[in-house]
Amino acid sequence: MDSPTVFLVDDEEDVRSTLSRALKKRGFSVVSFDSARAFLDQYQNEHGCLVLDYGMPEINGLELQSLMNDTNLTLPIIFISGHGGIPESVQAMKAGAVDFLEKPFRQGDLVACIQTAFERDLDMRAALSAQNDAKARFDRLTSREREIAVFMMENPSNTASKEIGRALDISPRTVDHHRARILEKLELGSVIELVEFSKQFTA
């Protein structure tokens, strides 16, 4: 994975210049934008975090956050603001922001937030990768295999072949055959592992 990048969005050139210079001196890779629209037009799902000004024209920080949530852009956001108050900060945090820093703030506080955001980004990307892998494996199943797998996922305490056969109106021997194929295709060793698998992926 590429090194994480700090994406800085602020309509004030002095703020962008000052913060970019300070963060680069601390070893961060920084890409800055003068508007939310410019960021959306150029961002390519890179690893890192977004340092986002709240009070911008056209699309403000909260509106950009909402757009990102609606389009599943999971880049962690750190808000910086000289205008927002408690209601805005509460709204931002409820929507998943890492923090909401009021200008002027200490650079050390921002750096600490960035490190937290980078860790969150790694965690989210790892979880998404696991979900995508689980979905790819689940898609290997036939419709009948999927039906049986879903039944076992949803009834972890009731996975005997007789019970599954009774519920789905098929023979226990057929269930046994499909069960073996399910575990093989999902690359799992047991029904217990299938139950754990279901926590990663919801059929």
C-alpha positions in Angstrom: 0.0 0.0 0.0 1.2 3.5 -0.9 2.3 5.8 1.9 -0.7 7.7 3.4 -1.4 11.3 2.2 -2.9 14.2 4.0 -5.5 15.8 1.7 -6.0 19.4 2.8 -9.1 21.3 1.7 -9.4 25.0 2.6 -10.5 27.9 0.6 -7.9 30.2 2.3 -4.6 30.2 0.5 -2.6 31.3 3.5 -4.0 28.4 5.6 -3.2 25.9 2.9 0.3 27.2 2.4 1.1 27.3 6.1 -0.4 23.9 7.0 1.1 22.2 4.0 4.6 23.5 4.8 4.3 22.6 8.4 3.1 19.1 7.8 5.7 18.4 5.1 8.4 19.4 7.5 7.0 16.7 9.8 7.4 14.2 7.1 3.8 14.0 5.8 2.8 13.8 2.1 0.3 16.6 1.5 -2.0 17.4 -1.4 -4.0 20.6 -1.0 -7.2 21.9 -2.7 -9.0 25.2 -2.6 -12.5 23.8 -2.7 -14.5 20.6 -2.0 -15.4 20.3 -5.7 -11.7 20.3 -6.6 -11.0 17.6 -4.1 -13.9 15.4 -5.3 -12.8 15.9 -9.0 -9.3 14.6 -8.3 -9.4 12.2 -5.3 -8.8 8.6 -6.4 -9.5 6.6 -3.2 -5.9 7.0 -2.0 -4.8 6.0 1.5 -4.6 8.8 4.1 -7.0 11.3 5.7 -8.8 14.5 4.9 -8.1 17.8 6.8 -11.2 19.8 5.9 -12.2 23.4 6.6 -15.8 23.7 7.8 -16.6 27.2 6.4 -16.2 27.1 2.6 -18.4 28.6 -0.2 -20.5 26.4 -2.5 -19.9 23.1 -0.7 -19.0 23.5 3.0 -17.2 20.9 5.1 -20.3 19.2 6.5 -21.9 19.0 3.0 -18.7 17.4 1.7 -18.7 14.9 4.5 -22.3 14.0 3.7 -21.5 13.6 0.0 -18.6 11.3 0.9 -20.7 9.2 3.2 -23.4 8.9 0.5 -20.9 7.7 -2.1 -19.0 5.4 0.3 -15.8 7.5 0.3 -14.4 6.3 3.7 -11.4 8.6 3.9 -11.3 9.7 7.6 -12.0 13.4 8.1 -10.5 15.9 10.5 -12.4 19.2 10.6 -10.6 22.5 11.1 -12.8 25.6 11.6 -12.8 29.2 12.6 -16.6 29.4 12.2 -18.3 26.3 13.4 -19.7 25.9 16.9 -20.9 23.1 19.1 -23.8 22.0 16.9 -21.6 21.7 13.8 -18.9 19.8 15.7 -21.5 17.4 17.1 -23.0 16.8 13.7 -19.5 16.2 12.2 -18.6 13.7 14.9 -21.9 11.9 14.7 -21.2 11.5 11.0 -17.9 9.9 11.7 -15.3 12.7 11.8 -12.0 11.9 13.7 -12.1 15.3 15.4 -13.2 19.0 15.0 -10.4 21.4 15.7 -11.1 25.1 16.2 -8.7 27.6 14.6 -6.2 28.5 15.9 -5.1 25.1 17.0 -1.7 23.6 18.0 0.1 21.8 15.2 0.8 19.0 17.6 -2.9 18.4 18.1 -3.5 18.2 14.4 -0.5 15.8 14.0 -2.0 13.5 16.7 -5.4 13.6 14.9 -3.7 12.7 11.6 -1.9 9.7 13.1 -5.3 8.5 14.5 -6.9 9.1 11.2 -4.2 7.1 9.3 -4.8 4.2 11.7 -8.5 4.4 11.2 -8.1 4.4 7.5 -5.9 1.3 7.6 -8.5 -0.5 9.8 -11.4 0.5 7.5 -9.5 -0.6 4.4 -8.6 -3.9 6.0 -12.2 -4.5 6.9 -13.4 -3.6 3.4 -10.9 -5.9 1.9 -12.0 -8.8 4.1 -15.7 -8.1 3.2 -14.8 -8.0 -0.5 -12.9 -11.3 -0.2 -15.8 -12.9 1.6 -18.3 -11.7 -1.0 -16.1 -13.0 -3.8 -16.0 -16.5 -2.2 -19.7 -16.4 -1.4 -20.4 -15.7 -5.0 -18.9 -19.0 -6.0 -21.8 -20.9 -4.4 -24.8 -22.2 -6.4 -28.2 -21.0 -5.5 -28.9 -24.2 -3.4 -25.5 -24.0 -1.7 -26.2 -20.3 -0.9 -29.6 -21.2 0.6 -28.0 -23.8 2.9 -25.1 -21.6 3.8 -27.4 -18.7 4.7 -29.5 -21.1 6.8 -26.5 -22.2 8.8 -25.2 -18.6 9.2 -28.6 -17.5 10.5 -29.1 -20.6 12.7 -25.6 -21.3 14.2 -27.1 -23.5 16.9 -29.1 -25.6 14.5 -26.8 -26.8 11.8 -27.4 -30.6 11.8 -28.1 -32.0 8.4 -31.5 -33.4 9.4 -32.6 -30.0 10.8 -31.4 -28.2 7.7 -33.0 -30.8 5.4 -36.3 -30.5 7.3 -36.3 -26.7 7.1 -35.4 -26.6 3.3 -37.3 -29.7 2.3 -34.3 -31.7 1.1 -32.7 -34.9 2.2 -30.0 -34.9 4.9 -27.7 -36.7 2.4 -28.1 -33.8 -0.1 -27.4 -31.4 2.7 -24.2 -33.3 3.5 -23.1 -33.1 -0.1 -23.8 -29.4 -0.4 -22.2 -28.7 3.0 -18.9 -30.2 1.9 -19.0 -28.1 -1.3 -19.9 -24.9 0.6 -16.9 -25.3 3.0 -14.6 -26.1 0.0 -15.7 -23.1 -2.0 -15.6 -20.7 1.0 -12.2 -22.1 1.9 -13.4 -23.0 5.4 -12.7 -26.0 7.6 -15.8 -26.3 9.7 -19.3 -24.9 10.4 -17.8 -22.9 13.3 -15.6 -21.1 10.8 -18.7 -20.5 8.6 -20.4 -18.8 11.5 -17.3 -16.6 12.0 -17.2 -16.0 8.2 -20.8 -14.7 8.4 -19.6 -11.9 10.7 -17.5 -10.5 7.9 -20.1 -10.9 5.3 -23.8 -10.6 5.5 -25.5 -12.6 2.8 
